[in-house]
Amino acid sequence: MSIFGVQGLPLEVTVVGCCNLDDKEWLSRQDPYVSLEYGGAKYRTKTCTDGGRNPTFQEKFIFTLIEGLRELNVTVWNNRTLSADEQIGSGRIQLQKVLSQGYDDASWPLQSKAGRHSGEVRLILHYSNANNHKAKLATSAPQYAAPPTAMTQVLPYNQFPSAPAASTAYSNPSPYMGYPPNPATYPLSPFVATPPAGYPPQACPPAGYPPQTYPPPTQAPAYYPTGPSGVYPPPPSSFGIYPPPPY
C-alpha cells in the first residue's frame, strides 16, 4: 500500500542498542556510537564507552518526513581519540511498515565496507499519523457493490433444449481422398519417373505362356498309359511312337 501526504510530519526513531558488532580493538574494549541520516538531517548518539560488541544507547530522535523518501541510513562507528573514527558497519532502514502500521520494532543487519555481516542495530520507529492515513483511505475508496448471484434455471426432463439437427447438405468427395489417385483428377508429378510400357503386368499373360503340357490331356490317346502321379509320358520321338501301340 502506498502512503501519501507525509510531507512535514514527525517520525520518532529510538536507538535501543547494537549486538554482535565487529571488534575493532585489540588491547581494549571499543567505544561505539550510532549516527542516523534522513534527507539532510543527521543525528548521532552518545558514545558508549567500553560498549564493546553489545553497546546500549536508548536515545530518541525526531525526523521530519519527506514525501517519497522511504529509507533511513544508519551507521555504527568506533570512537577513537588519537585517530579518525573507524566505521564498524552501516545499513538502510525501510520505513514502509512504520508509515502504514504506525509502529516498527526490529533489529536491522549491518554490513562492513567489504560487504560482510558486521552486526545488528535495534531501532524502534513510531509514526502517530498512521491511523489518519487509514481513515482517509477508507473514506476515499470507491464503494463496489457485490456482484449478483448467478441463478441456475431448472428445467423438467422433457424440456431440455434439443441438439441442433445435423446438416443434410452433401458435398462431392475430394479427389484426394481415394487411393490410388485417379489419373484424370490427380495427375502424376513431373518429378516422378514415368513407368515403362507394359507396367504393371497385364492380368492375362501373352499367348504361349506358360509352356503347355504335351500332349494336352483332352487330346491324349486312349492307349497312352498314365504314370503313378497322373502325368502323361513324354511325347513320341521322331523314330516312332513310344511306347508302340498294340497291333
DRENSEBA-630573 format. One record per residue: x, y, z of N, C-alpha, C, O in turn. Coordinates in steps of 0.001 Angstrom, whole numbers, plus 500000, padded with zeros to 6 digits. Example, Ala and Ser with C-alpha at 12.3 -4.5 7.8 and 13.67 -1.06 7.14 Angstrom:
REM residues 2
n_u,n_v,n_w,ca_u,ca_v,ca_w,c_u,c_v,c_w,o_u,o_v,o_w
513190,494310,507800,512300,495500,507800,513200,496700,507800,514236,496681,508465;
512850,497750,507080,513670,498940,507140,512900,500030,507870,513409,501138,508039;
This chain:
REM residues 247
n_u,n_v,n_w,ca_u,ca_v,ca_w,c_u,c_v,c_w,o_u,o_v,o_w
500852,498816,500000,500000,500000,500000,500887,501233,500000,501793,501334,500827;
500652,502162,499105,501424,503385,499015,500861,504415,499992,499645,504558,500120;
501763,505140,500689,501381,506141,501664,501730,507503,501086,502870,507744,500689;
500725,508409,501040,500942,509754,500531,500551,510760,501615,499855,510426,502574;
501007,511979,501443,500659,513037,502383,501439,513004,503669,500906,513371,504715;
502714,512566,503630,503533,512507,504850,504498,513684,504932,505279,513761,505881;
504470,514588,503985,505423,515696,503951,505284,516564,505203,504208,517083,505501;
506413,516712,505938,506449,517581,507106,505959,516955,508390,505980,517617,509428;
505513,515690,508369,505023,515036,509584,506185,514411,510362,507199,514057,509760;
506061,514268,511688,507179,513777,512508,507284,512249,512511,506281,511541,512429;
508505,511771,512607,508807,510338,512740,509776,510183,513902,510857,510771,513888;
509403,509402,514902,510248,509174,516070,511089,507920,515871,510578,506866,515493;
512390,508054,516130,513323,506935,515992,514085,506805,517311,514751,507740,517756;
513970,505616,517928,514677,505336,519177,515757,504302,518907,515473,503199,518441;
517022,504674,519211,518150,503752,519059,518291,502998,520372,518712,503558,521384;
517931,501708,520340,517975,500897,521565,519399,500440,521846,519896,500621,522958;
520065,499848,520854,521424,499366,521045,521873,498523,519870,521177,498435,518858;
523036,497903,520002,523629,497057,518960,524029,495726,519585,524185,495613,520801;
524193,494716,518722,524620,493406,519208,525508,492739,518161,525331,492912,516955;
526470,491969,518669,527387,491182,517827,528147,492045,516824,528309,491662,515666;
528606,493195,517265,529382,494070,516381,530791,493510,516173,531327,492800,517024;
531370,493844,515032,532785,493517,514812,533638,494298,515807,533387,495474,516071;
534625,493641,516343,535507,494275,517330,536694,494893,516606,537457,494196,515937;
536843,496208,516744,537917,496929,516079,539118,497196,516988,540090,497815,516556;
539063,496748,518207,540154,496979,519146,540832,495656,519497,540196,494603,519528;
542147,495735,519760,542924,494551,520115,543253,494507,521603,543201,493441,522216;
543594,495662,522195,544058,495680,523569,542986,496125,524547,543093,495837,525739;
541955,496819,524079,540904,497322,524972,539538,497145,524309,539423,496668,523179;
538499,497553,525065,537151,497458,524520,536866,498690,523666,537283,499800,523997;
536138,498475,522544,535825,499586,521636,534702,500450,522208,533955,500032,523093;
534610,501684,521666,533636,502673,522130,532692,503027,520978,532961,503976,520243;
531608,502295,520807,530730,502530,519656,529754,503691,519869,529448,504075,520998;
529283,504228,518759,528148,505157,518732,527448,505002,517385,528012,504451,516439;
526197,505500,517311,525355,505316,516130,525004,506673,515555,524641,507594,516286;
525113,506791,514229,524698,508009,513516,523535,507673,512592,523510,506615,511964;
522553,508609,512517,521366,508459,511686,521314,509596,510685,521681,510731,510991;
520843,509271,509456,520744,510282,508404,519466,510043,507609,519201,508938,507135;
518675,511121,507475,517436,511052,506693,517302,512381,505948,517114,513431,506562;
517401,512319,504614,517396,513553,503844,518629,514378,504176,519759,513911,504027;
518406,515604,504625,519533,516454,505032,519748,516488,506521,520641,517192,506990;
518947,515737,507300,519065,515741,508764,519987,514625,509216,519890,513495,508739;
520897,514955,510156,521842,513982,510687,521873,514092,512212,521948,515181,512782;
521809,512906,512853,521898,512831,514307,522841,511693,514686,523085,510762,513919;
523369,511819,515934,524206,510740,516456,523954,510559,517935,523566,511487,518646;
524187,509321,518383,524018,509031,519803,525298,509415,520554,526308,509783,519955;
525222,509318,521854,526411,509478,522671,527297,508240,522529,526814,507163,522180;
528551,508394,522791,529470,507271,522728,529276,506372,523943,529259,506829,525086;
529131,505083,523661,529003,504098,524734,530418,503630,525082,530962,502735,524436;
530996,504240,526096,532372,503930,526463,532474,502490,526948,531703,502022,527786;
533473,501807,526372,533694,500387,526665,532446,499544,526358,532185,498533,527011;
531700,499975,525370,530498,499222,524983,530817,497887,524336,530012,496956,524370;
532013,497804,523740,532418,496540,523145,531534,496145,521953,531227,496970,521093;
531140,494890,521922,530354,494369,520800,528842,494526,521002,528076,494377,520050;
528404,494827,522242,526968,494923,522527,526665,496203,523311,526333,496131,524494;
526770,497349,522684,526517,498607,523397,525020,498880,523531,524218,498331,522774;
524643,499723,524487,523264,500142,524723,523204,501666,524720,524077,502332,525277;
522141,502224,524073,522046,503678,523930,520728,504223,524498,520763,505100,525361;
519570,503730,524042,518268,504199,524493,518120,505713,524302,517840,506437,525257;
518308,506178,523082,518170,507597,522752,517136,507760,521646,517057,506944,520727;
516329,508845,521749,515239,509092,520800,515546,510345,519979,516066,511341,520483;
515197,510248,518674,515365,511367,517752,514081,511519,516937,513365,510546,516704;
513797,512758,516505,512597,513055,515717,513029,513620,514369,513745,514618,514289;
512575,512954,513318,512860,513402,511949,511582,513945,511321,510477,513535,511677;
511750,514877,510376,510637,515399,509594,510574,514626,508284,511531,514607,507510;
509434,513990,508050,509293,513131,506878,509300,513951,505596,508845,515094,505551;
509834,513319,504559,509902,513904,503221,509104,513011,502282,509283,511793,502282;
508234,513599,501491,507403,512832,500567,508263,512077,499557,509098,512668,498871;
508048,510749,499474,508777,509913,498511,510057,509319,499044,510634,508451,498389;
510540,509751,500224,511779,509207,500790,511406,508178,501843,510837,508523,502879;
511728,506892,501579,511272,505785,502421,512438,505001,503023,512270,503830,503363;
513620,505616,503163,514774,504940,503742,515468,505848,504756,515541,507066,504592;
515971,505210,505805,516744,505883,506838,518110,505209,506909,518191,503994,507095;
519162,505970,506764,520527,505423,506773,521072,505436,508208,520949,506421,508936;
521680,504300,508583,522252,504167,509913,523673,503652,509789,523956,502775,508972;
524584,504208,510617,525990,503813,510606,526489,503714,512042,526193,504573,512873;
527245,502661,512325,527824,502453,513652,529331,502691,513538,529992,502147,512653;
529864,503518,514452,531273,503887,514434,531940,503476,515752,531293,503279,516780;
533264,503360,515661,534083,503147,516849,534827,504458,517125,535626,504903,516302;
534567,505071,518276,535149,506369,518628,536605,506188,519044,536925,505361,519898;
537477,506976,518426,538901,506943,518742,539371,508348,519100,538839,509351,518624;
540381,508381,519952,540880,509676,520437,542039,510190,519619,542069,511374,519282;
542986,509351,519290,544197,509795,518608,544106,509700,517086,544988,510201,516388;
543052,509066,516558,542916,508922,515107,541446,509080,514729,540582,509220,515594;
541179,509056,513444,539798,509210,512961,538954,508021,513388,539441,506899,513527;
537676,508302,513590,536756,507234,513992,536680,506170,512881,536729,506478,511691;
536561,504927,513315,536539,503801,512367,535118,503265,512230,534426,503036,513222;
534694,503070,510974,533344,502567,510719,533275,501073,510994,534114,500301,510529;
532256,500675,511761,532035,499264,512067,531078,498630,511063,531327,497528,510573;
529996,499318,510760,529030,498792,509799,527955,499823,509509,527807,500803,510238;
527199,499591,508428,526127,500500,508031,524968,499686,507467,525118,498516,507116;
523790,500346,507389,522606,499675,506853,521541,500688,506466,521660,501882,506743;
520483,500176,505811,519360,501002,505376,518086,500497,506044,517787,499303,506009;
517343,501411,506649,516118,501075,507354,514934,501454,506464,514795,502608,506058;
514085,500468,506166,512897,500706,505338,511760,501235,506218,511500,500697,507294;
511076,502308,505745,510036,502966,506526,508623,502592,506084,507658,503151,506608;
508473,501682,505153,507140,501360,504645,506237,500791,505743,505056,501132,505809;
506777,499939,506593,505957,499319,507639,505502,500332,508679,504332,500333,509060;
506396,501190,509146,506023,502142,510187,505053,503187,509650,504200,503661,510400;
505156,503560,508383,504236,504539,507821,502844,503960,507607,501858,504695,507653;
502748,502647,507373,501446,502024,507141,500806,501517,508427,499581,501535,508552;
501631,501056,509404,501091,500482,510638,501295,501378,511859,500643,501182,512885;
502200,502365,511755,502409,503301,512854,503488,502896,513836,503878,503704,514678;
503998,501639,513755,504971,501178,514754,505828,500077,514137,505339,499240,513377;
507120,500093,514478,508033,499052,513984,509175,498924,514979,509885,499891,515257;
509345,497718,515514,510420,497415,516467,511162,496206,515918,510638,495093,515959;
512375,496403,515404,513107,495318,514762,514600,495593,514839,515041,496717,515078;
515377,494501,514621,516832,494592,514524,517223,494522,513061,516756,493649,512329;
518076,495433,512635,518438,495555,511225,519897,495163,511045,520734,495540,511865;
520222,494418,509998,521609,493968,509800,522511,495107,509347,522084,496064,508701;
523764,494960,509712,524805,495910,509322,525841,495199,508461,526091,494005,508627;
526434,495942,507545,527477,495408,506682,528709,496295,506750,528618,497517,506869;
529866,495641,506670,531123,496372,506656,531374,496954,505272,530593,496713,504352;
532434,497704,505115,532773,498263,503808,533093,497166,502798,532932,497367,501594;
533542,496017,503272,533848,494894,502385,532610,494084,502031,532704,493134,501253;
531440,494437,502584,530212,493712,502279,529937,492543,503196,529009,491778,502934;
530708,492366,504269,530484,491276,505207,529533,491712,506322,529408,492898,506624;
528863,490719,506927,527968,490996,508046,528803,491440,509248,529749,490759,509644;
528437,492604,509829,529240,493161,510919,528420,493439,512166,528869,494185,513037;
527221,492857,512279,526426,493046,513484,525008,493496,513165,524575,493472,512013;
524289,493909,514216,522901,494354,514081,522665,495556,514982,523327,495738,516004;
521685,496381,514564,521277,497535,515345,519762,497455,515545,519013,497176,514609;
519325,497708,516788,517892,497658,517088,517331,499066,517181,517841,499919,517908;
516224,499291,516394,515566,500586,516368,514079,500393,516634,513488,499384,516249;
513481,501392,517307,512030,501449,517480,511534,502688,516740,511927,503812,517053;
510659,502465,515750,510130,503554,514928,508668,503771,515286,507916,502813,515468;
508263,505050,515388,506874,505379,515726,506397,506528,514843,507060,507557,514715;
505205,506318,514226,504590,507333,513374,503143,507467,513819,502341,506556,513613;
502802,508605,514432,501495,508774,515064,500381,509073,514082,499214,508965,514461;
500666,509437,512860,499626,509792,511896,499202,508614,511017,498503,508814,510025;
499612,507389,511362,499250,506245,510515,497747,506012,510524,497189,505647,509489;
497053,506213,511680,495604,505994,511736,494863,506992,510869,493840,506648,510277;
495352,508217,510780,494704,509207,509930,494781,508808,508465,493839,509040,507707;
495902,508207,508059,496038,507750,506673,495052,506620,506389,494474,506555,505304;
494859,505723,507370,493921,504627,507162,492499,505148,507023,491728,504621,506222;
492132,506188,507800,490791,506739,507701,490574,507409,506353,489497,507297,505767;
491602,508112,505855,491477,508753,504553,491323,507733,503444,490519,507907,502528;
492103,506664,503537,491992,505628,502514,490624,504956,502554,490075,504604,501510;
490062,504773,503772,488766,504114,503880,487654,504978,503294,486751,504453,502642;
487701,506314,503516,486650,507185,503007,486791,507453,501522,485794,507665,500832;
488016,507446,501023,488225,507745,499615,488114,506523,498718,488074,506660,497495;
488064,505324,499303,487985,504118,498477,486613,504032,497829,485618,504304,498500;
486512,503669,496561,485210,503544,495895,484411,502396,496476,484952,501358,496857;
483104,502613,496533,482203,501601,497063,481742,500697,495918,481058,501139,494995;
482121,499464,495996,481756,498499,494964,480643,497597,495499,480722,497072,496610;
479613,497436,494684,478525,496537,495063,478906,495111,494755,479653,494837,493816;
478378,494195,495568,478678,492785,495342,478007,492318,494061,476864,492694,493802;
478673,491522,493264,478072,491040,492018,476871,490160,492315,476870,489416,493296;
475841,490242,491466,474655,489412,491699,474991,487937,491599,475849,487513,490824;
474274,487166,492424,474484,485723,492422,473849,485103,491193,472689,485378,490889;
474582,484284,490497,474076,483645,489288,473001,482633,489651,473196,481809,490543;
471844,482695,488947,470730,481786,489182,470741,480696,488124,470891,480981,486936;
470590,479493,488536,470564,478354,487620,469116,477954,487361,468378,477649,488298;
468712,477955,486109,467353,477600,485722,467230,476088,485647,467999,475420,484955;
466232,475550,486382,465997,474113,486404,464835,473802,485472,463742,474340,485651;
465048,472957,484496,464038,472592,483515,463597,471153,483747,464392,470326,484194;
462318,470842,483442,461898,469433,483513,462676,468583,482536,463277,469083,481585;
462650,467265,482796,463452,466383,481969,463010,466375,480528,463808,466066,479643;
461744,466710,480262,461252,466668,478888,461313,468019,478195,460793,468157,477087;
461946,469042,478827,462032,470357,478215,463465,470803,478002,463724,471994,477830;
464383,469879,478011,465764,470253,477746,465901,470650,476289,465266,470030,475436;
466692,471644,475971,466862,472041,474571,467483,470909,473775,468445,470267,474196;
466892,470689,472606,467375,469603,471758,468623,470032,471011,468863,471220,470793;
469401,469052,470630,470632,469326,469893,470280,469792,468498,469273,469343,467950;
471060,470668,467901,470785,471131,466537,470800,469968,465562,471593,469033,465680;
469897,470057,464594,469787,468988,463596,471029,468947,462732,471626,469973,462406;
471402,467729,462372,472594,467568,461536,472308,468092,460132,471198,467965,459617;
473304,468667,459545,473156,469217,458205,473053,468091,457187,473804,467116,457213;
472065,468273,456266,471854,467261,455230,472553,467628,453933,472438,466917,452934;
473277,468737,453949,473957,469131,452712,475034,468112,452381,475711,467595,453270;
475184,467828,451088,476165,466851,450642,477121,467535,449679,476718,468269,448777;
478352,467276,449895,479380,467842,449029,480151,466702,448395,480375,465656,449004;
480548,466933,447159,481296,465905,446438,482579,465568,447182,483239,466460,447716;
482932,464311,447220,484180,463951,447927,485388,464508,447210,485390,464702,445994;
486400,464755,447989,487621,465291,447420,488314,464229,446573,488350,463061,446960;
488866,464619,445419,489578,463621,444598,490817,463082,445275,491385,462084,444832;
491257,463755,446383,492474,463306,447053,492195,462288,448147,493128,461791,448778;
490906,461965,448386,490580,461023,449451,490745,459581,449008,491020,458719,449842;
490584,459287,447716,490705,457916,447244,492138,457484,447041,493018,458327,446864;
492389,456208,447062,493726,455682,446809,493596,454372,446057,492818,453521,446488;
494306,454157,444962,495299,455073,444391,494644,456257,443711,493456,456173,443401;
495342,457359,443457,494721,458544,442881,494268,458278,441457,494846,457475,440724;
493203,458994,441097,492681,458894,439742,493537,459748,438817,493660,460948,439059;
494131,459187,437773,494997,459998,436899,494268,461160,436272,494894,462171,435954;
492961,461053,436083,492227,462133,435432,492105,463348,436352,492088,464483,435876;
492021,463120,437648,491849,464222,438601,493096,464503,439416,493203,465565,440030;
494019,463597,439435,495234,463793,440232,496424,463346,439392,496939,462249,439608;
496878,464161,438437,497980,463760,437551,499260,463558,438330,499467,464116,439408;
500106,462741,437741,501391,462482,438383,502261,463724,438336,502156,464540,437420;
503130,463857,439346,504043,464988,439391,505081,464848,438284,505503,463735,437971;
505497,465967,437686,506537,465867,436639,507868,465364,437168,508744,464983,436391;
508031,465361,438514,509296,464907,439085,509295,463407,439358,510314,462860,439780;
508167,462732,439125,508089,461284,439321,508342,460599,437982,507710,460939,436981;
509260,459639,437960,509592,458948,436714,508390,458172,436191,507686,457509,436954;
508162,458261,434878,507045,457545,434248,507399,456079,434121,508474,455767,433608;
506549,455161,434563,506882,453727,434471,506970,453280,433016,506289,453848,432163;
507784,452286,432714,507929,451806,431329,506650,451165,430828,505747,450807,431583;
506626,451039,429495,505455,450423,428858,505310,448970,429311,506301,448267,429506;
504101,448549,429469,503849,447188,429931,503848,447036,431428,503774,445913,431927;
503929,448160,432185,503921,448107,433642,502690,448832,434144,502432,449954,433710;
501935,448248,435024,502142,446966,435710,501815,445780,434829,501233,445986,433764;
502142,444565,435192,501871,443382,434356,500385,443260,434063,499535,443590,434890;
500101,442777,432868,498706,442608,432478,498077,441438,433228,498742,440520,433708;
496759,441535,433296,496049,440478,434015,496153,439136,433298,496218,438091,433945;
496169,439159,431936,496268,437917,431151,497663,437825,430557,498090,438771,429895;
498387,436746,430756,499734,436625,430186,499650,436450,428685,498609,436025,428185;
500702,436761,427943,500691,436599,426488,500532,435130,426084,500733,434199,426865;
500160,434991,424819,499941,433629,424295,501225,432822,424374,502313,433358,424168;
501102,431544,424669,502260,430660,424784,502922,430686,426136,503954,430038,426314;
502365,431427,427128,502983,431498,428459,501961,431109,429489,500866,431670,429489;
502254,430188,430358,503461,429342,430445,503422,428199,429444,502377,427990,428828;
504508,427441,429243,504505,426337,428243,503428,425309,428579,503234,424930,429734;
502736,424874,427531,501673,423909,427722,502236,422481,427768,503273,422190,427172;
501551,421626,428468,501953,420216,428562,501560,419480,427280,500451,419629,426768;
502468,418716,426803,502214,417959,425560,502165,416482,425869,502997,415991,426632;
501219,415759,425304,500029,416291,424611,499013,416757,425616,499041,416331,426771;
498096,417642,425194,497075,418101,426134,496283,416919,426660,496103,415917,425969;
495820,417046,427871,495071,415917,428441,493825,415572,427648,493426,414409,427592;
493193,416593,427022,491955,416299,426281,492240,415591,424960,491352,414942,424406;
493492,415708,424436,493832,415095,423157,494688,413841,423312,495089,413243,422314;
494970,413440,424535,495834,412259,424727,495127,411008,424240,493942,410814,424514;
495857,410142,423507,495245,408891,423025,494794,408038,424190,495356,408076,425284;
493794,407294,423922,493254,406443,424993,494212,405342,425382,494154,404802,426487;
495141,405002,424408,496042,403892,424714,497286,404353,425437,498125,403516,425770;
497458,405676,425705,498639,406106,426456,498427,405794,427932,497458,406252,428537;
499331,405020,428504,499176,404758,429943,499592,405992,430760,500395,406808,430311;
499054,406100,431907,499415,407215,432800,500393,406741,433844,500405,405571,434228;
501207,407664,434296,502180,407345,435328,501548,407331,436705,500354,407588,436860;
502352,407032,437687,501803,406969,439051,501309,408319,439556,500417,408380,440403;
501895,409419,439030,501465,410734,439504,500396,411334,438634,499987,412472,438864;
499927,410605,437639,498877,411116,436786,499365,411972,435659,498542,412589,434983;
500692,412053,435402,501266,412868,434338,501519,411964,433136,502017,410846,433265;
501168,412472,431988,501379,411677,430770,502860,411532,430500,503655,412388,430888;
503239,410437,429828,504666,410259,429482,505083,411271,428430,504228,411945,427856;
506371,411394,428165,506870,412381,427187,506298,412109,425798,505872,410994,425496;
506296,413141,424960,505735,412987,423587,506524,411972,422781,507678,411691,423104;
505927,411422,421745,506633,410414,420894,507811,411023,420193,507780,412188,419799;
508857,410232,420035,510064,410703,419351,509872,410624,417847,508872,410114,417341;
510878,411155,417152,510811,411163,415679,511035,409775,415079,510821,409581,413882;
511463,408812,415892,511724,407463,415375,510530,406551,415499,510589,405382,415118;
509480,407065,416014,508305,406206,416115,507512,406533,417371,507913,407380,418170;
506452,405896,417526,505566,406130,418678,506091,405317,419845,506375,404126,419718;
506214,405975,420974,506663,405297,422190,505680,405535,423279,505285,406664,423572;
505285,404422,423884,505519,403016,423503,504711,402622,422275,503681,403237,421997;
505128,401669,421578,504389,401284,420352,502998,400836,420685,502777,400126,421666;
502070,401244,419879,500715,400810,420135,500537,399337,419913,501255,398738,419112;
499646,398773,420567,499396,397297,420328,498665,397073,419026,497620,397684,418800;
499181,396212,418155,498557,395837,416882,498030,394427,416950,497469,393930,415973;
